[in-house]
Structures are given as C-alpha cells and as structure tokens.
Amino acid sequence: GVMFSVLFSEPLAWRDMNGGLHPVETTGLDFDYERDMLRRTFLEARQPIQLHFNYATTERLRSMVTLGCHALHFSGHGHPKCLTFEDGAGGLQVVPPQLLRDLCAAGNRQRLQFVFVS
C-alpha cells in the first residue's frame, strides 16, 4: 500500500541569539479537524493507505522518507525562505530549502512522490 505521512507543526517557543525563550503566538490552526478530514477522506477512497500522523521534526521527516513514505502533507507555517518545524521539545526549528531537500532525499529511496504544504 501507499504510505502517507501527515506532519503538523505549531512550535510553542523560539530561542533568540542569547538563548532566551520567547512564546510563539498560537495561530488557530485546527489540527484535529484537519486530521479528521484526512482520515475520513482516505476511508471513503477505500484504498490501501498507511496513514501516519505526527509532529513535524526533521528527525520524523527523515524517518518517514527512509521508511518509504510516498506522500507527505505538511501543516504548519513558513516563510519564503524556510518552513518552521518543531525541535522535538516544543521549540521552533527553521528548515531552509537545502535542508528540506536533503531530508526528502534521506535513504536515497526515491519513493517520495508528492508533497502538500498547507
């Protein structure tokens, strides 16, 4: 079957150059609704899809690609020069395009065929 990974990112804090933590304003992204809609859509499609939901960290993205993920749905925030993932502890991690390319090529398996950024 097709492996489809959904990664959500809504960091709680960002760290300044002096190491100080600052809260990130919540944005009102409704991950529960999005998760329910995606689950319902794939159930209605009646296709053999392995659906995985998790927080967006660089480690999780690399792991999903290495395991053979075919499609990726990223829900979070970004900037023209980066996406914002979580650092594994609720902090913000900036992911520039080159790092994103490297992560999507993890394992050199070339299975990732589709990416949707929301």
Contacts in CASP RR format, 6 or more apart in sequence:
PFRMAT RR
TARGET T0000
AUTHOR 0000-0000-0000
METHOD contacts of the structure
MODEL  1
GVMFSVLFSEPLAWRDMNGGLHPVETTGLDFDYERDMLRRTFLEARQPIQ
LHFNYATTERLRSMVTLGCHALHFSGHGHPKCLTFEDGAGGLQVVPPQLL
RDLCAAGNRQRLQFVFVS
1 48 0 8 1.000
1 49 0 8 1.000
1 50 0 8 1.000
2 47 0 8 1.000
2 48 0 8 1.000
2 49 0 8 1.000
2 50 0 8 1.000
2 70 0 8 1.000
2 71 0 8 1.000
3 49 0 8 1.000
3 50 0 8 1.000
3 52 0 8 1.000
3 64 0 8 1.000
3 67 0 8 1.000
3 68 0 8 1.000
3 69 0 8 1.000
3 70 0 8 1.000
3 71 0 8 1.000
3 111 0 8 1.000
4 42 0 8 1.000
4 49 0 8 1.000
4 50 0 8 1.000
4 51 0 8 1.000
4 52 0 8 1.000
4 69 0 8 1.000
4 70 0 8 1.000
4 71 0 8 1.000
4 72 0 8 1.000
4 73 0 8 1.000
5 52 0 8 1.000
5 54 0 8 1.000
5 64 0 8 1.000
5 69 0 8 1.000
5 71 0 8 1.000
5 72 0 8 1.000
5 73 0 8 1.000
6 34 0 8 1.000
6 35 0 8 1.000
6 38 0 8 1.000
6 51 0 8 1.000
6 52 0 8 1.000
6 53 0 8 1.000
6 54 0 8 1.000
6 72 0 8 1.000
6 73 0 8 1.000
6 75 0 8 1.000
7 54 0 8 1.000
7 55 0 8 1.000
7 56 0 8 1.000
7 60 0 8 1.000
7 61 0 8 1.000
7 64 0 8 1.000
7 72 0 8 1.000
7 73 0 8 1.000
7 74 0 8 1.000
7 75 0 8 1.000
7 85 0 8 1.000
8 29 0 8 1.000
8 31 0 8 1.000
8 34 0 8 1.000
8 35 0 8 1.000
8 53 0 8 1.000
8 54 0 8 1.000
8 55 0 8 1.000
8 56 0 8 1.000
8 75 0 8 1.000
8 76 0 8 1.000
9 55 0 8 1.000
9 56 0 8 1.000
9 74 0 8 1.000
9 75 0 8 1.000
9 76 0 8 1.000
9 77 0 8 1.000
9 83 0 8 1.000
9 84 0 8 1.000
9 85 0 8 1.000
9 86 0 8 1.000
10 24 0 8 1.000
10 26 0 8 1.000
10 27 0 8 1.000
10 29 0 8 1.000
10 31 0 8 1.000
10 76 0 8 1.000
10 77 0 8 1.000
10 86 0 8 1.000
11 24 0 8 1.000
11 84 0 8 1.000
11 85 0 8 1.000
11 86 0 8 1.000
11 87 0 8 1.000
11 90 0 8 1.000
11 91 0 8 1.000
11 92 0 8 1.000
11 93 0 8 1.000
12 23 0 8 1.000
12 24 0 8 1.000
12 90 0 8 1.000
12 91 0 8 1.000
13 21 0 8 1.000
13 22 0 8 1.000
13 23 0 8 1.000
13 24 0 8 1.000
13 90 0 8 1.000
13 91 0 8 1.000
13 92 0 8 1.000
14 21 0 8 1.000
14 22 0 8 1.000
14 24 0 8 1.000
14 91 0 8 1.000
14 92 0 8 1.000
15 21 0 8 1.000
15 22 0 8 1.000
15 91 0 8 1.000
15 92 0 8 1.000
16 22 0 8 1.000
24 91 0 8 1.000
24 92 0 8 1.000
27 77 0 8 1.000
29 75 0 8 1.000
29 76 0 8 1.000
31 75 0 8 1.000
34 75 0 8 1.000
34 118 0 8 1.000
35 53 0 8 1.000
38 51 0 8 1.000
38 73 0 8 1.000
39 51 0 8 1.000
42 49 0 8 1.000
42 51 0 8 1.000
52 64 0 8 1.000
52 69 0 8 1.000
54 60 0 8 1.000
54 64 0 8 1.000
55 86 0 8 1.000
55 88 0 8 1.000
56 74 0 8 1.000
56 75 0 8 1.000
56 76 0 8 1.000
56 83 0 8 1.000
56 85 0 8 1.000
56 86 0 8 1.000
57 85 0 8 1.000
57 86 0 8 1.000
57 87 0 8 1.000
57 88 0 8 1.000
57 93 0 8 1.000
58 85 0 8 1.000
58 93 0 8 1.000
58 95 0 8 1.000
58 99 0 8 1.000
58 103 0 8 1.000
59 88 0 8 1.000
61 72 0 8 1.000
61 85 0 8 1.000
61 103 0 8 1.000
61 104 0 8 1.000
61 106 0 8 1.000
62 103 0 8 1.000
62 106 0 8 1.000
64 72 0 8 1.000
65 72 0 8 1.000
65 103 0 8 1.000
65 104 0 8 1.000
65 105 0 8 1.000
65 106 0 8 1.000
65 107 0 8 1.000
65 109 0 8 1.000
65 111 0 8 1.000
65 112 0 8 1.000
66 106 0 8 1.000
66 107 0 8 1.000
66 109 0 8 1.000
68 109 0 8 1.000
68 111 0 8 1.000
68 112 0 8 1.000
69 111 0 8 1.000
69 112 0 8 1.000
70 111 0 8 1.000
70 112 0 8 1.000
70 113 0 8 1.000
70 114 0 8 1.000
71 112 0 8 1.000
71 113 0 8 1.000
71 114 0 8 1.000
71 115 0 8 1.000
71 116 0 8 1.000
72 104 0 8 1.000
72 112 0 8 1.000
72 114 0 8 1.000
72 115 0 8 1.000
72 116 0 8 1.000
73 115 0 8 1.000
73 116 0 8 1.000
73 118 0 8 1.000
74 83 0 8 1.000
74 115 0 8 1.000
74 116 0 8 1.000
74 117 0 8 1.000
74 118 0 8 1.000
75 118 0 8 1.000
76 83 0 8 1.000
76 84 0 8 1.000
76 118 0 8 1.000
77 83 0 8 1.000
77 84 0 8 1.000
78 84 0 8 1.000
81 96 0 8 1.000
81 97 0 8 1.000
82 94 0 8 1.000
82 95 0 8 1.000
82 96 0 8 1.000
82 97 0 8 1.000
83 95 0 8 1.000
83 100 0 8 1.000
83 117 0 8 1.000
84 92 0 8 1.000
84 93 0 8 1.000
84 94 0 8 1.000
84 95 0 8 1.000
85 92 0 8 1.000
85 93 0 8 1.000
85 94 0 8 1.000
85 95 0 8 1.000
86 92 0 8 1.000
86 93 0 8 1.000
87 93 0 8 1.000
95 103 0 8 1.000
104 112 0 8 1.000
104 115 0 8 1.000
END
